[in-house]
Amino acid sequence: MIDYETYCKIKDHHDRQQLTIAQTARALALDADTVAKWVGVAQFHARQSPPRSSRLDPFKARIVRLLESHPYSAQQIFQRLREEGFTGGYTIVKTYVRKVRPVRRPAFLKLSFAPGECAQVDWGEYGSIAVGSTRRRLSFFVMVLCYSRLMYVEFTVSQTMEHFLAAHEHAFTAFRGCPARLMIDNLKSAVLARVVGEAPLFNPRYVDFARHWGFEISACNVGQGHEKGRVENGVGYVKKNFLNGLELLDFSAVNPAAELWLASIANVRIHGETHQRPVDLFKDEQAKLQSLNPMPYDIARIQSQRASKQFRVALEGNHYSVPAELASQRVTLKAYPDRVCIYHQNKLVARHVRSYDRRQDIEDPEHPKELLAQRRNAREQRLLVQFLSLSRHASAYLEGIEQRRVNSRHHLRKIVALSEIYGADAVDRAIQDGIAFAAYSSEYVANILEMRAREIPAAGALHLTRRQDLLEIEIAAPDLSLYEGHGHAH
């Protein structure tokens, strides 16, 4: 069961704003079946138990007649009823008087404006839309010229100050002029504080912007949104006529579609109040608009922050690079609707296209080059030290390599690697040989080392064993008698 307030919201969304049942359900966070049920109900009836009889029942018709004849207070009516025999309490009388007293509708003066005198400004919102790999709330800025009703609409995914001011400038450009006054609701971008009976406290940035373009700011009274009814009707018209049923897959397609809608429908329709086309009335109004200031206004939102060790600055969940030498340095970030500019000591050091995706890392390929060069120089310095430590002749050999070879670093790196395989002494000897034969290259050193590693050692002197057990062997004396007989025979 819904309450009366929810019933009114359903009827307003469906009947006045012309939203579908699904759109109404989504906007009010209700079940579609519930919305469908109450859309067809002409009058709200809450489920109630059968009314009980009351002491006031015989006097209810009398109360109605009294109220129709004069705006009596509930206390006055209670006194009259007591005189006529009513024995109940004051509370029941007061409750019934509130129920049946005719509703006093506020009366509003119909405002009229001269050409070029005023425009009205407001934001609207309509669900969310895809931006890259994420979704963001879809907002739209509306400015309506009060005389001609010519409308300007711009969609954004943010309502921050830079988008607010940029949309103003785009509207002035579309109108080819600036109205003398802008009427706004109590938006934080324009009004910082508003107290009944006191002058509004305007946002200093908006005041400065207004002075630049030459318009006055007029804020609606608290709770009096009807004072800018033209733009509120415009916001509703955008929702009902342009956005209702529109299927857009990505934010990049919204503003081009809105421009076409303004040119072909919104600004060429017969307006319900003026009974003329806004573009026709605008022909008279455009000449009355103030000329645009030729000097640009810096609309950027400015913030100061320290770059990370990875030389990045953060903005709305995304990270943008700065030159590597500014890692951990304090920089100034200026956020425009279409770009991000980063300054260090008043010098522009980085510029990026602004991303409305989330968790993106945007890097300029030039920014890490200095860091990479520093690391490369450090590696080359270490390589040079390693090579020179191999031999006291290494410096002379290096000079020979640099005179004959284009890429000397390649030869140094290979010779240092050879020293780890064959040892520093062998490489030292190969370097000396290379100098002697004027052979300056890592290939020559490698060949020398490999040949020397394959050489067969020359035969050395015979070394007799000194084992004691072999030296003490006893050999029997030879028997020479065999030769004695042979000697006599001759």
C-alpha positions in Angstrom: 0.0 0.0 0.0 1.4 3.4 -1.0 0.7 6.7 0.7 -0.9 9.8 -0.8 2.4 11.5 -1.5 3.7 8.6 -3.5 0.4 8.4 -5.4 0.8 12.1 -6.4 4.4 11.5 -7.5 3.3 8.6 -9.7 0.6 10.7 -11.3 2.9 13.7 -11.8 5.7 11.6 -13.5 3.2 9.7 -15.7 0.6 12.3 -16.5 2.5 15.6 -16.5 6.0 14.6 -17.4 4.7 11.9 -19.9 7.1 9.2 -18.6 6.3 5.6 -19.3 5.4 3.2 -16.5 8.9 1.7 -16.6 10.6 5.1 -16.4 8.3 6.2 -13.6 9.0 3.0 -11.6 12.8 3.6 -12.1 12.6 7.2 -11.1 10.6 6.5 -7.9 12.3 3.2 -7.1 8.9 1.4 -7.2 7.8 -1.9 -8.7 6.4 -1.5 -12.2 3.3 -3.4 -11.3 2.6 -1.0 -8.5 3.0 2.0 -10.8 0.7 0.4 -13.4 -1.9 -0.2 -10.8 -2.0 3.3 -9.4 -1.7 5.1 -12.8 -5.2 3.9 -13.7 -6.7 5.1 -10.4 -8.4 8.4 -10.8 -8.6 9.3 -7.1 -6.5 8.0 -4.1 -8.4 5.9 -1.6 -6.4 4.4 1.3 -7.7 1.2 2.8 -9.6 2.1 5.9 -11.8 0.2 8.4 -15.4 1.2 8.3 -15.7 4.7 9.9 -17.0 4.8 13.4 -19.7 7.1 14.5 -18.6 10.3 16.1 -20.2 13.0 18.3 -19.3 15.4 15.5 -21.3 13.7 12.8 -24.6 15.7 13.4 -22.6 19.0 13.2 -20.4 18.3 10.1 -22.8 20.0 7.7 -23.0 23.0 10.0 -19.2 23.3 10.0 -19.1 23.2 6.2 -21.7 26.0 6.0 -19.8 28.1 8.5 -16.5 27.8 6.6 -18.2 28.6 3.3 -19.7 31.8 4.8 -16.5 33.1 6.5 -12.9 31.9 7.1 -13.5 31.1 10.8 -10.8 29.6 12.9 -11.3 26.1 14.3 -11.5 27.6 17.8 -14.3 29.9 16.7 -16.2 27.0 15.1 -15.7 25.0 18.3 -17.3 27.8 20.4 -20.3 28.0 18.0 -20.8 24.2 18.2 -20.6 24.2 22.0 -23.4 26.8 22.0 -25.4 24.5 19.8 -25.1 21.5 22.1 -21.8 19.8 20.9 -20.3 17.9 23.8 -17.1 16.7 22.2 -13.5 18.0 22.4 -11.7 20.7 20.5 -9.2 18.4 18.8 -11.8 16.5 16.8 -13.3 19.8 15.6 -9.8 21.1 14.6 -9.0 17.9 12.7 -12.3 18.1 10.7 -11.9 21.8 9.9 -8.4 21.1 8.5 -9.9 18.4 6.4 -12.8 20.3 4.8 -11.5 23.9 4.7 -11.1 25.0 1.1 -7.5 24.9 -0.1 -6.0 28.3 -0.5 -4.0 28.2 -3.7 -1.2 30.8 -3.9 -1.6 33.3 -6.6 1.4 34.3 -8.8 1.9 37.3 -10.9 2.7 36.5 -14.5 6.2 37.9 -15.1 6.9 39.7 -18.4 10.3 40.5 -19.8 11.6 42.8 -22.4 13.8 41.5 -25.2 17.4 40.8 -24.0 16.4 41.6 -20.4 16.8 38.3 -18.7 17.5 34.6 -19.1 16.8 31.7 -16.6 19.3 29.0 -15.7 18.9 25.6 -14.1 20.3 22.0 -14.0 18.4 18.9 -14.7 19.3 15.2 -14.1 18.2 12.0 -15.9 19.6 8.7 -14.8 23.1 7.6 -15.8 25.0 6.9 -19.1 28.0 4.9 -20.2 31.3 6.8 -20.3 34.1 4.5 -21.4 34.1 1.5 -19.2 32.0 3.1 -16.4 28.7 4.8 -15.9 28.1 8.4 -14.7 25.2 10.5 -13.6 23.7 12.3 -16.6 23.2 16.1 -16.0 22.0 18.8 -18.4 22.3 22.6 -18.2 19.4 24.6 -19.5 19.3 28.4 -20.3 16.1 29.9 -21.6 15.8 33.5 -22.9 12.7 34.9 -21.0 11.3 36.9 -23.9 11.7 34.6 -26.9 11.8 31.3 -25.0 14.8 30.3 -27.1 16.5 27.4 -25.3 20.1 26.2 -25.0 20.8 22.7 -23.6 24.1 21.1 -22.9 24.7 17.6 -21.3 27.5 16.9 -18.9 28.5 14.1 -16.5 29.4 16.6 -13.8 28.0 19.8 -12.2 31.2 21.2 -10.9 32.1 24.9 -11.4 34.1 24.6 -14.6 31.2 22.8 -16.3 28.7 25.3 -15.0 30.7 28.3 -16.3 31.6 26.6 -19.6 27.9 25.9 -20.3 27.1 29.6 -19.7 29.8 30.6 -22.3 28.5 28.0 -24.8 25.0 29.4 -24.4 26.2 33.0 -24.9 28.0 31.9 -28.0 24.8 30.1 -29.3 22.7 33.3 -28.6 25.5 35.5 -30.1 25.1 37.8 -27.1 24.6 38.0 -23.3 21.4 38.9 -21.5 21.5 41.8 -19.0 20.4 39.5 -16.1 20.4 35.8 -15.2 17.8 34.3 -12.8 19.1 31.3 -11.0 17.9 29.0 -8.2 20.0 28.7 -5.1 22.6 26.5 -6.7 25.9 26.2 -4.7 27.8 27.1 -7.8 26.1 30.5 -7.7 24.7 31.1 -4.2 26.7 30.1 -1.1 24.0 31.0 1.5 20.4 32.2 1.4 18.5 33.3 4.5 14.9 34.5 4.4 14.8 38.3 4.7 18.5 38.8 3.9 20.4 39.4 0.7 21.9 36.2 -0.9 25.6 35.5 -0.4 26.8 34.8 -4.0 29.7 32.6 -4.9 32.7 35.0 -5.5 33.8 33.0 -8.5 30.3 33.4 -10.1 30.3 37.1 -9.3 33.7 37.5 -11.0 32.4 35.6 -14.0 29.2 37.8 -14.2 31.4 40.9 -14.1 33.5 39.6 -17.0 30.5 39.0 -19.2 28.4 42.0 -18.0 25.3 40.4 -16.5 23.6 40.8 -13.2 22.7 37.8 -10.9 19.2 37.5 -9.6 18.5 34.6 -7.2 15.0 33.2 -6.6 13.6 33.5 -3.1 13.9 30.5 -0.8 11.3 27.9 -1.8 10.0 30.0 -4.7 11.2 28.0 -7.7 8.1 29.2 -9.6 9.9 32.5 -10.0 12.0 30.8 -12.8 9.1 28.9 -14.2 10.4 29.3 -17.8 13.5 27.3 -17.2 11.8 24.8 -15.0 9.3 24.2 -17.8 12.3 23.9 -20.1 13.9 21.2 -17.9 10.6 19.2 -17.9 10.3 19.7 -21.7 13.8 18.2 -22.2 12.9 15.2 -20.2 9.5 14.7 -21.8 10.2 15.5 -25.4 13.9 14.7 -25.9 15.0 12.2 -23.3 11.8 10.2 -23.0 12.4 6.9 -24.8 15.8 8.0 -26.2 18.3 5.2 -26.3 21.9 6.4 -26.3 24.7 3.9 -25.8 27.5 6.4 -25.0 27.8 9.9 -23.7 29.6 11.1 -26.8 26.4 10.9 -28.8 24.2 12.9 -26.4 25.2 16.5 -27.2 25.1 16.1 -31.0 21.6 14.7 -30.7 20.6 17.6 -28.4 21.8 20.1 -30.9 19.7 18.5 -33.7 16.7 18.4 -31.4 17.0 22.1 -30.5 17.3 23.2 -34.1 14.6 20.9 -35.5 12.0 20.7 -32.7 12.5 22.7 -29.5 13.2 26.2 -30.9 10.9 26.0 -33.9 7.8 24.7 -32.2 4.8 27.0 -31.5 5.3 27.8 -27.8 2.3 27.3 -25.6 2.6 30.7 -23.8 3.7 33.0 -26.7 1.9 31.1 -29.5 4.9 31.9 -31.6 8.1 30.1 -32.6 11.1 30.9 -30.3 13.3 31.4 -33.4 11.0 34.0 -34.7 10.9 36.0 -31.5 14.6 35.6 -31.1 15.1 37.7 -34.2 13.9 40.7 -32.2 15.6 39.7 -29.0 19.1 39.0 -30.4 19.7 42.6 -31.3 19.0 43.6 -27.7 21.5 41.2 -26.2 24.9 42.6 -25.0 27.9 42.1 -27.1 30.2 39.3 -26.0 33.5 40.1 -24.2 36.3 39.4 -26.7 38.7 38.5 -23.8 38.5 34.9 -22.6 37.6 34.0 -19.0 39.6 31.3 -17.3 36.9 28.9 -16.1 39.3 26.2 -14.8 38.9 24.7 -11.3 42.3 25.1 -9.6 43.8 22.8 -7.0 47.3 22.3 -5.6 48.7 18.8 -4.8 51.9 16.9 -4.6 52.8 14.6 -7.5 53.3 11.0 -6.5 56.6 9.1 -6.6 55.3 7.7 -9.9 55.1 11.3 -11.2 51.3 11.3 -11.2 48.5 13.7 -10.1 45.0 12.6 -9.3 41.7 14.0 -10.5 38.3 12.3 -9.9 39.7 8.8 -9.8 42.0 9.2 -12.7 45.8 9.8 -12.8 47.7 12.1 -15.1 51.5 12.2 -15.6 53.9 15.0 -15.1 57.6 15.1 -16.1 59.5 12.5 -14.1 61.8 15.1 -12.5 58.7 16.5 -10.8 58.0 13.3 -8.8 57.1 14.2 -5.2 57.0 18.0 -6.1 54.1 20.3 -5.4 52.2 21.3 -8.6 49.1 23.2 -9.5 46.3 21.4 -11.4 43.8 23.4 -13.5 40.8 21.3 -14.6 38.8 22.4 -17.6 35.8 20.4 -19.0 37.9 19.2 -21.9 41.5 19.2 -20.6 43.8 19.0 -17.6 46.7 21.5 -17.4 49.5 21.1 -14.8 51.8 23.9 -13.7 55.0 24.0 -11.7 56.3 27.4 -10.6 53.9 29.1 -13.0 55.2 27.1 -15.9 53.0 24.7 -17.9 54.6 21.3 -17.6 51.8 18.9 -18.7 48.6 19.0 -20.7 46.2 16.0 -21.1 42.8 15.4 -22.6 40.4 15.1 -19.6 39.0 11.6 -19.0 35.5 11.0 -17.5 36.2 7.2 -17.3 37.4 5.9 -13.9 40.7 4.4 -12.7 42.5 5.5 -15.9 46.2 6.2 -16.1 47.0 8.9 -18.7 50.7 9.3 -19.5 52.5 11.6 -21.9 55.3 9.4 -23.6 57.7 12.3 -23.2 57.4 12.5 -19.4 59.4 9.3 -18.4 62.2 10.0 -21.0 64.3 12.0 -18.6 64.1 9.2 -15.9 64.9 6.6 -18.5 67.9 8.6 -19.7 69.2 9.0 -16.2 68.9 5.2 -15.6 70.7 4.5 -18.9 73.5 6.9 -18.0 73.9 5.2 -14.6 74.1 1.7 -16.3 76.7 3.0 -18.8 78.7 4.5 -16.0 78.7 1.2 -14.1 79.7 -0.7 -17.3 82.6 1.7 -17.8 83.9 1.3 -14.3 83.7 -2.5 -14.6 85.6 -2.5 -17.9 88.4 -0.2 -16.7 88.9 -2.4 -13.6 89.8 -5.4 -15.8 93.3 -4.2 -16.8 95.6 -1.2 -16.4 95.6 -1.2 -20.2 91.8 -1.1 -20.5 91.7 2.7 -21.0 94.0 2.5 -24.0 92.0 -0.4 -25.4 88.7 1.6 -24.9 90.2 4.5 -26.9 91.0 2.1 -29.8 87.5 0.6 -29.7 85.9 4.1 -29.8 88.0 5.1 -32.8 87.1 2.1 -34.8 83.6 1.0 -33.6 80.3 2.7 -33.8 78.7 1.0 -30.8 81.5 0.8 -28.3 79.1 0.0 -25.4 78.2 -3.3 -27.1 81.9 -4.3 -27.1 82.5 -3.2 -23.5 79.5 -5.2 -22.3 80.7 -8.4 -24.1 84.3 -8.1 -22.8 83.0 -7.6 -19.2 80.9 -10.7 -19.7 83.9 -12.7 -21.0 85.8 -11.7 -17.8 83.2 -13.5 -15.7 83.7 -16.7 -17.8 87.5 -16.7 -18.3 88.7 -14.6 -15.4 90.1 -11.1 -15.3 93.8 -12.2 -15.8 93.0 -13.9 -19.1 91.1 -10.9 -20.3 93.9 -8.6 -19.2 96.4 -10.7 -21.3 94.0 -10.6 -24.3 93.6 -6.9 -24.0 97.4 -6.5 -24.1 97.6 -8.7 -27.2 94.9 -6.7 -28.8 96.8 -3.5 -28.3 100.0 -5.1 -29.6 98.2 -6.2 -32.8 95.9 -3.2 -33.0 92.9 -5.5 -32.9 90.1 -3.6 -31.0 86.9 -5.5 -30.7 85.1 -7.9 -28.4 85.3 -10.6 -31.1 89.1 -10.5 -31.1 89.2 -10.8 -27.3 86.7 -13.7 -27.4 88.8 -15.6 -30.1 92.0 -15.2 -28.1 90.4 -16.4 -24.9 88.8 -19.4 -26.7 92.1 -20.4 -28.5 94.1 -20.2 -25.3 91.5 -22.3 -23.5 92.0 -25.1 -26.1 95.9 -25.2 -26.1 97.6 -28.6 -25.3 100.3 -28.2 -22.6 103.9 -29.2 -23.6 105.5 -32.4 -22.1 107.3 -31.8 -18.8 110.4 -33.4 -17.2 110.1 -37.0 -15.8 109.6 -37.1 -12.2 110.5 -40.4 -10.4 108.3 -41.7 -7.7 109.4 -41.2 -4.1 107.1 -43.9 -2.6 109.2 -45.8 0.0 107.6 -49.2 -0.6 108.7 -49.2 -4.2 112.3 -48.1 -3.4 112.9 -51.0 -1.0 112.2 -53.8 -3.5 115.0 -56.5 -3.4 116.0 -58.0 -6.8 117.9 -61.4 -6.8 121.4 -61.4 -8.3 121.6 -62.8 -11.9 123.0 -66.3 -12.5 126.0 -65.9 -14.8 127.0 -69.5 -14.9 125.0 -70.0 -18.0 127.5 -68.0 -20.0 130.7 -69.7 -18.7 130.5 -72.9 -21.0 129.9 -71.0 -24.1 133.1 -69.1 -23.5 135.4 -72.2 -23.6 133.9 -73.6 -26.7 135.2 -70.8 -28.8 
